[in-house]
Amino acid sequence: MTSLPDLMTAAAAASDRATAIDVALIARLTRMAGDLAINLLIAALILVLTVIAARWSSGVVRRGMSRVRGLKHDPTVVNFVVQIVRVGVFLIGFIAVLQRLGVQTTSIIAVLGAASLAVGLALQGTLSNVAAGVVLLILRPYRVGDVIEVGGASGLVQRLDLFVTQICNADNHKIVVPNGKVLGDVIVNLSGQGTRRVEIHFSVGYGTNLKQARHVLATTAAAHEKVLADPVPWAGVTGLLDSAVQVTLHAWVKSDDWWQTQADLFEQVKVALDAAGVEIPFPHQVQMDHVPPPPGPDPTEPFPVAPVPVAPPAARSSRTPRLSLRTRKAAS
């Protein structure tokens, strides 16, 4: 049997080992908690520095690109590049935070690569809009502030980003067109040129002096303050309609003055034609009293009758008749 002193010695040794294990565990947990606190503090500091760096870098890029002569009045490309720089800085800071927290970034990048492939297959239409947005930003068929016509809608371009183009029409309606549809359709940039032509069709009567009508149109347009002197306003006969002669006016103005100048010319030319005594015909309804003539008498002669068909004569045979044996004997 084990003596009491031996049992007490064994119990004391076991108690010392348990105490040592507890002390080591506590020390390890304390060290891990300290390391985690330090890592969290450094990660938070990296995140704050990332936000500051993103703002600073985007501001530097914006100021630098704004000094370029070709980009001073085109905020579309500037905003696009600034957005890319900001996202890139945030991505680098996020990877640094994960590495500081002990996360294996290589595995995360592999998972993100596989996930991006699946998302790309599921969002083919959206990614095509992104590709179309990049092409539009490179080619720049229109800019923010231009008046365009695309996809059956027309208006002022308010924003162009990677996915959609936002325009505002004359009724202040917000219209959003996907970039894929914009790039695949015909784009009409109404304000892409510095000048624009006003074309108005007027109708005058056939009895009008056409030289006088053309002179009225041309001189009225030339007297308008917004109409450019070069090219000079032009007026000419462009059609012979059912009840009128079509006379067309061409006048060149600046793109920003097109709408108001067209409205002014409609009014001023109408007043000038009235003052010159030029008739502008319009449809008339004429009432006519129509009395049908009385019916005539019945015909006295009979109706013609078709002739009776006559049978054709029988055709004669061209073959020589054969003589019988008795007839040949009599002949001999």
NORNORZI-V385825 format. One record per residue. OMEGA is omega as a letter, one per 40 degrees, with the letter a starting at -180 (* if undefined). D_CENTER is the distance of its C-alpha to the mean C-alpha in Angstrom with 2 decimals. Layout:
BEGIN
omega=OMEGA d_center=D_CENTER
omega=OMEGA d_center=D_CENTER
END
This chain:
BEGIN
omega=i d_center=98.17
omega=a d_center=96.04
omega=a d_center=97.68
omega=i d_center=96.27
omega=i d_center=95.83
omega=i d_center=93.74
omega=a d_center=91.47
omega=i d_center=91.05
omega=i d_center=90.25
omega=i d_center=87.62
omega=i d_center=86.04
omega=i d_center=85.96
omega=i d_center=84.32
omega=i d_center=81.68
omega=i d_center=81.03
omega=i d_center=80.68
omega=i d_center=78.20
omega=i d_center=76.10
omega=i d_center=76.19
omega=i d_center=75.12
omega=i d_center=72.20
omega=i d_center=71.11
omega=i d_center=71.38
omega=i d_center=69.37
omega=i d_center=66.67
omega=i d_center=66.51
omega=i d_center=66.35
omega=i d_center=63.55
omega=i d_center=61.54
omega=i d_center=62.15
omega=i d_center=60.99
omega=i d_center=57.83
omega=i d_center=57.10
omega=i d_center=57.63
omega=i d_center=55.35
omega=i d_center=52.63
omega=i d_center=52.99
omega=i d_center=52.81
omega=i d_center=49.74
omega=i d_center=48.00
omega=i d_center=48.92
omega=i d_center=47.67
omega=i d_center=44.41
omega=i d_center=43.89
omega=i d_center=44.68
omega=i d_center=42.19
omega=i d_center=39.48
omega=i d_center=40.31
omega=i d_center=40.36
omega=i d_center=36.97
omega=i d_center=35.42
omega=a d_center=37.20
omega=i d_center=36.22
omega=i d_center=32.50
omega=a d_center=32.62
omega=a d_center=34.74
omega=i d_center=32.74
omega=i d_center=29.39
omega=i d_center=31.17
omega=i d_center=32.68
omega=i d_center=29.43
omega=i d_center=27.74
omega=i d_center=30.75
omega=a d_center=31.03
omega=i d_center=27.46
omega=i d_center=27.65
omega=i d_center=30.57
omega=a d_center=28.62
omega=a d_center=28.20
omega=a d_center=24.72
omega=a d_center=23.42
omega=a d_center=25.29
omega=i d_center=22.57
omega=a d_center=19.61
omega=a d_center=19.81
omega=a d_center=16.66
omega=i d_center=18.55
omega=i d_center=21.72
omega=i d_center=20.50
omega=a d_center=19.06
omega=i d_center=22.45
omega=i d_center=24.44
omega=i d_center=22.86
omega=i d_center=23.69
omega=a d_center=27.20
omega=i d_center=27.80
omega=i d_center=26.87
omega=i d_center=29.03
omega=i d_center=31.99
omega=i d_center=31.80
omega=i d_center=31.76
omega=i d_center=34.82
omega=i d_center=36.62
omega=i d_center=36.01
omega=i d_center=37.51
omega=i d_center=40.44
omega=i d_center=41.12
omega=i d_center=41.22
omega=i d_center=43.57
omega=i d_center=45.81
omega=i d_center=46.07
omega=i d_center=47.21
omega=i d_center=44.18
omega=a d_center=43.74
omega=i d_center=40.31
omega=i d_center=40.46
omega=i d_center=40.47
omega=i d_center=37.67
omega=i d_center=35.54
omega=i d_center=36.37
omega=i d_center=35.47
omega=i d_center=32.17
omega=i d_center=31.45
omega=i d_center=32.21
omega=i d_center=30.24
omega=i d_center=27.16
omega=i d_center=27.46
omega=i d_center=27.68
omega=i d_center=24.79
omega=i d_center=22.67
omega=a d_center=23.57
omega=a d_center=22.83
omega=a d_center=19.43
omega=i d_center=17.97
omega=i d_center=14.51
omega=i d_center=14.58
omega=i d_center=15.99
omega=i d_center=13.39
omega=i d_center=10.84
omega=i d_center=13.61
omega=i d_center=14.09
omega=i d_center=10.53
omega=i d_center=11.02
omega=i d_center=14.35
omega=i d_center=13.26
omega=i d_center=10.91
omega=i d_center=13.99
omega=a d_center=16.25
omega=i d_center=14.74
omega=i d_center=13.45
omega=i d_center=11.57
omega=a d_center=11.34
omega=i d_center=13.48
omega=a d_center=14.29
omega=i d_center=15.73
omega=i d_center=13.80
omega=a d_center=12.66
omega=i d_center=9.37
omega=a d_center=7.95
omega=i d_center=4.48
omega=a d_center=4.53
omega=i d_center=8.04
omega=i d_center=8.07
omega=i d_center=9.58
omega=a d_center=11.43
omega=i d_center=12.79
omega=i d_center=11.22
omega=a d_center=13.68
omega=i d_center=12.96
omega=i d_center=11.33
omega=a d_center=13.05
omega=a d_center=13.34
omega=a d_center=11.51
omega=i d_center=8.86
omega=a d_center=7.57
omega=i d_center=9.72
omega=i d_center=10.01
omega=a d_center=13.09
omega=a d_center=13.72
omega=i d_center=17.20
omega=a d_center=18.63
omega=i d_center=17.98
omega=i d_center=15.71
omega=a d_center=13.84
omega=a d_center=10.26
omega=a d_center=8.80
omega=i d_center=5.37
omega=a d_center=6.45
omega=i d_center=6.29
omega=i d_center=7.29
omega=i d_center=4.65
omega=a d_center=2.65
omega=a d_center=6.37
omega=a d_center=7.36
omega=i d_center=5.96
omega=a d_center=7.74
omega=i d_center=7.07
omega=i d_center=9.87
omega=a d_center=11.53
omega=a d_center=14.11
omega=a d_center=16.19
omega=i d_center=16.05
omega=a d_center=19.53
omega=a d_center=22.57
omega=a d_center=23.49
omega=a d_center=22.07
omega=i d_center=23.97
omega=a d_center=25.05
omega=a d_center=25.82
omega=i d_center=28.03
omega=i d_center=29.98
omega=i d_center=33.47
omega=i d_center=36.05
omega=a d_center=39.77
omega=i d_center=42.79
omega=i d_center=44.41
omega=a d_center=47.51
omega=i d_center=45.75
omega=a d_center=46.54
omega=i d_center=43.25
omega=i d_center=44.24
omega=i d_center=44.85
omega=i d_center=41.49
omega=i d_center=39.64
omega=i d_center=41.75
omega=a d_center=40.94
omega=a d_center=37.17
omega=a d_center=37.36
omega=i d_center=39.85
omega=i d_center=38.10
omega=a d_center=34.83
omega=a d_center=36.82
omega=a d_center=38.58
omega=a d_center=35.43
omega=a d_center=35.24
omega=a d_center=31.49
omega=a d_center=31.55
omega=i d_center=31.95
omega=i d_center=35.17
omega=e d_center=33.67
omega=a d_center=32.37
omega=i d_center=34.76
omega=a d_center=33.69
omega=i d_center=34.08
omega=a d_center=35.13
omega=i d_center=35.99
omega=a d_center=36.52
omega=i d_center=33.49
omega=i d_center=34.62
omega=a d_center=37.65
omega=a d_center=36.82
omega=a d_center=39.20
omega=a d_center=40.83
omega=i d_center=39.40
omega=a d_center=38.50
omega=i d_center=34.96
omega=a d_center=34.97
omega=i d_center=31.79
omega=i d_center=31.49
omega=i d_center=29.40
omega=a d_center=29.44
omega=a d_center=27.67
omega=i d_center=26.83
omega=a d_center=25.11
omega=a d_center=21.43
omega=a d_center=22.41
omega=a d_center=25.05
omega=a d_center=23.14
omega=a d_center=22.90
omega=i d_center=26.50
omega=i d_center=27.99
omega=i d_center=26.67
omega=i d_center=28.23
omega=a d_center=31.41
omega=i d_center=31.80
omega=a d_center=31.51
omega=a d_center=34.36
omega=i d_center=36.49
omega=i d_center=36.44
omega=i d_center=37.43
omega=a d_center=40.31
omega=i d_center=41.36
omega=i d_center=41.46
omega=a d_center=43.59
omega=i d_center=45.90
omega=a d_center=46.34
omega=i d_center=47.20
omega=a d_center=44.31
omega=i d_center=43.64
omega=a d_center=40.17
omega=i d_center=40.84
omega=a d_center=39.52
omega=i d_center=40.30
omega=i d_center=43.90
omega=a d_center=45.71
omega=i d_center=49.25
omega=a d_center=51.83
omega=i d_center=54.29
omega=a d_center=57.52
omega=i d_center=57.83
omega=a d_center=61.23
omega=i d_center=61.47
omega=i d_center=64.67
omega=a d_center=67.47
omega=a d_center=67.74
omega=a d_center=70.11
omega=i d_center=73.29
omega=i d_center=73.49
omega=i d_center=74.03
omega=a d_center=77.69
omega=i d_center=77.22
omega=i d_center=76.43
omega=i d_center=73.12
omega=a d_center=73.26
omega=i d_center=74.14
omega=a d_center=73.05
omega=i d_center=75.99
omega=a d_center=77.67
omega=a d_center=76.85
omega=a d_center=79.92
omega=a d_center=80.49
omega=i d_center=80.63
omega=a d_center=84.07
omega=a d_center=84.89
omega=i d_center=84.41
omega=a d_center=87.60
omega=i d_center=87.90
omega=a d_center=88.41
omega=i d_center=90.22
omega=a d_center=94.05
omega=i d_center=95.87
omega=i d_center=97.87
omega=i d_center=101.61
omega=a d_center=103.18
omega=a d_center=106.06
omega=a d_center=108.68
omega=i d_center=107.54
omega=i d_center=107.61
omega=i d_center=111.18
omega=i d_center=112.32
omega=i d_center=110.86
omega=* d_center=112.70
END
